[in-house]
Amino acid sequence: MLRSTLLKLAESKGFAHWVTSNPTTRGMARRFVAGETLDEAVQAARACNNAGMAVSLDCLGENVSTSADAQKVRDTYLQIYDRIAQEDLNANVSCKLTQLGLEISAEFCEGLVLSIAERAAARDNFLRIDMESSIYTQRTVELVKRVRAQTPAVGAVIQSYLYRSESDIHDLLSYGCRIRLCKGAYKEPDEVAYPKKSEVDANYVHLMRLLLSSGFYHAMATHDPLMIAATIRWAAEKRISKDDFEFQMLYGVRTDLQRQLVKDGYRVRIYVPFGTEWFPYFMRRLAERPANLAFFLRNFFRS
Ligand SMILES: Cc1cc2nc3c(=O)[nH]c(=O)nc-3n(C[C@H](O)[C@H](O)[C@H](O)COP(=O)(O)OP(=O)(O)OC[C@H]3O[C@@H](n4cnc5c(N)ncnc54)[C@H](O)[C@@H]3O)c2cc1C
């Protein structure tokens, strides 16, 4: 109920304005968002690298409505690869298709994604296409496959809460696609997604096993100790090396677990979001955990 309300509020322009212009809420968002500029993101990425973790940089934004804005986003991503190389960071990039004009036209969006993936390839780097709500899943899978057919520097994300995910995994694997597996962060109807957490978790374990046994390098994106333990157990049982997959976690979430995994010799990548368009991302993080909302309300009313 609370999760649904927060995810609904994430779509409200009025609430967005209120949250993003309030100094207290802006300060709170900094727990999950590295800053509003690329300089701040580079600083956060450097700190992760120094702690033994790789990074995926995400310039926040979604649902861009003009082609000029989508092209500006493309230019920003091209610059990010150049900056990663200049700074010698261990980092790749994540982006969302609705930020690159998916709603304007799939062909237009594909052209922008291809140019970013080609820059990634030229820099010996990688582009991860985040997965958004289920109304975009089919278009995202199709677009990633088309770009993947032209360059190996692009990968996808699959959400274990969707019924369709196993079939999407088989489809993407037939293109040699690297996949990030997460549970899924959007409000979805029961017709497309498992309504119960236990079902989402069971599917996560099932899909993790499928991915780890596929022979490609994939990423397990979760902060859930049970999902992490299941991954570690499966890898050990199947003699899959610690270097053949990575764990991924979000900036500011379960830093204790991030450090522990590094200490235990696992590869860890931190998703580092930055930029001025942080409101929907921040709302999804609040929705994931009631304690985050309590923290938000406590600080807000104290201010
Ligand atoms: C690297 C990365 C990339 C992602 N990319 C996508 C994507 O492209 N598309 C998409 O839909 N979703 C994405 N997600 C979000 C994901 O789908 C989940 O919403 C989110 O990770 C919470 O699920 P969980 O696996 O951590 O398990 P949960 O069962 O939600 O949480 C397990 C435990 O993790 C901790 N935790 C989880 N979330 C938080 C939080 N916000 N604050 C504090 N503690 C928390 C708590 O201790 C909680 O008990 C991504 C997540 C990660 C880590």
The ligand as a MOL file (V3000), in Angstrom:
LIG
                    3D

  0  0  0     0  0            999 V3000
M  V30 BEGIN CTAB
M  V30 COUNTS 53 58 0 0 0
M  V30 BEGIN ATOM
M  V30 1 C 22.8560 -2.0230 -9.3830 0
M  V30 2 C 21.3570 -2.0130 -9.4270 0
M  V30 3 C 20.7340 -1.6830 -10.6170 0
M  V30 4 C 19.3420 -1.6940 -10.6850 0
M  V30 5 N 18.7360 -1.4540 -11.8920 0
M  V30 6 C 17.3980 -1.5680 -11.9800 0
M  V30 7 C 16.7370 -1.4570 -13.2400 0
M  V30 8 O 17.3500 -1.2660 -14.2900 0
M  V30 9 N 15.3880 -1.5820 -13.2490 0
M  V30 10 C 14.6580 -1.8170 -12.1090 0
M  V30 11 O 13.4240 -1.9500 -12.1820 0
M  V30 12 N 15.2660 -1.8940 -10.9140 0
M  V30 13 C 16.5980 -1.7850 -10.8200 0
M  V30 14 N 17.2010 -1.9130 -9.5950 0
M  V30 15 C 16.3830 -1.8950 -8.3530 0
M  V30 16 C 15.9010 -3.2700 -7.9650 0
M  V30 17 O 14.9680 -3.7330 -8.9210 0
M  V30 18 C 15.2280 -3.2720 -6.5800 0
M  V30 19 O 14.1580 -2.3940 -6.5660 0
M  V30 20 C 16.1730 -2.9020 -5.4480 0
M  V30 21 O 17.4670 -3.3310 -5.6830 0
M  V30 22 C 15.6970 -3.5320 -4.1430 0
M  V30 23 O 15.6820 -4.9210 -4.2620 0
M  V30 24 P 16.6980 -5.8930 -3.4970 0
M  V30 25 O 17.1320 -6.9460 -4.4440 0
M  V30 26 O 17.7920 -5.1170 -2.8740 0
M  V30 27 O 15.7930 -6.6630 -2.4430 0
M  V30 28 P 14.7330 -6.1950 -1.3740 0
M  V30 29 O 14.0090 -7.4370 -0.9480 0
M  V30 30 O 13.9260 -5.0500 -1.8450 0
M  V30 31 O 15.6570 -5.6810 -0.2050 0
M  V30 32 C 16.5110 -6.5410 0.5150 0
M  V30 33 C 17.2300 -5.7510 1.5870 0
M  V30 34 O 18.0870 -4.7990 0.9640 0
M  V30 35 C 18.1010 -3.5580 1.6610 0
M  V30 36 N 17.5400 -2.5090 0.7820 0
M  V30 37 C 16.9510 -2.6870 -0.4220 0
M  V30 38 N 16.6040 -1.4960 -0.9700 0
M  V30 39 C 16.9620 -0.5620 -0.0650 0
M  V30 40 C 16.8820 0.8550 -0.0520 0
M  V30 41 N 16.3490 1.5570 -1.0470 0
M  V30 42 N 17.3610 1.5080 1.0330 0
M  V30 43 C 17.9210 0.8300 2.0590 0
M  V30 44 N 18.0320 -0.5220 2.0950 0
M  V30 45 C 17.5580 -1.2040 1.0470 0
M  V30 46 C 17.2670 -3.7850 2.8990 0
M  V30 47 O 18.1150 -4.2210 3.9150 0
M  V30 48 C 16.3220 -4.8910 2.4560 0
M  V30 49 O 15.8170 -5.6290 3.5400 0
M  V30 50 C 18.5800 -1.9690 -9.5240 0
M  V30 51 C 19.2210 -2.3280 -8.3310 0
M  V30 52 C 20.5850 -2.3680 -8.2850 0
M  V30 53 C 21.2440 -2.7980 -7.0040 0
M  V30 END ATOM
M  V30 BEGIN BOND
M  V30 1 1 1 2
M  V30 2 1 2 3
M  V30 3 2 2 52
M  V30 4 2 3 4
M  V30 5 1 4 5
M  V30 6 1 4 50
M  V30 7 2 5 6
M  V30 8 1 6 7
M  V30 9 1 6 13
M  V30 10 2 7 8
M  V30 11 1 7 9
M  V30 12 1 9 10
M  V30 13 2 10 11
M  V30 14 1 10 12
M  V30 15 2 12 13
M  V30 16 1 13 14
M  V30 17 1 14 15
M  V30 18 1 14 50
M  V30 19 1 15 16
M  V30 20 1 16 17
M  V30 21 1 16 18
M  V30 22 1 18 19
M  V30 23 1 18 20
M  V30 24 1 20 21
M  V30 25 1 20 22
M  V30 26 1 22 23
M  V30 27 1 23 24
M  V30 28 2 24 25
M  V30 29 1 24 26
M  V30 30 1 24 27
M  V30 31 1 27 28
M  V30 32 2 28 29
M  V30 33 1 28 30
M  V30 34 1 28 31
M  V30 35 1 31 32
M  V30 36 1 32 33
M  V30 37 1 33 34
M  V30 38 1 33 48
M  V30 39 1 34 35
M  V30 40 1 35 36
M  V30 41 1 35 46
M  V30 42 1 36 37
M  V30 43 1 36 45
M  V30 44 2 37 38
M  V30 45 1 38 39
M  V30 46 1 39 40
M  V30 47 2 39 45
M  V30 48 1 40 41
M  V30 49 2 40 42
M  V30 50 1 42 43
M  V30 51 2 43 44
M  V30 52 1 44 45
M  V30 53 1 46 47
M  V30 54 1 46 48
M  V30 55 1 48 49
M  V30 56 2 50 51
M  V30 57 1 51 52
M  V30 58 1 52 53
M  V30 END BOND
M  V30 END CTAB
M  END
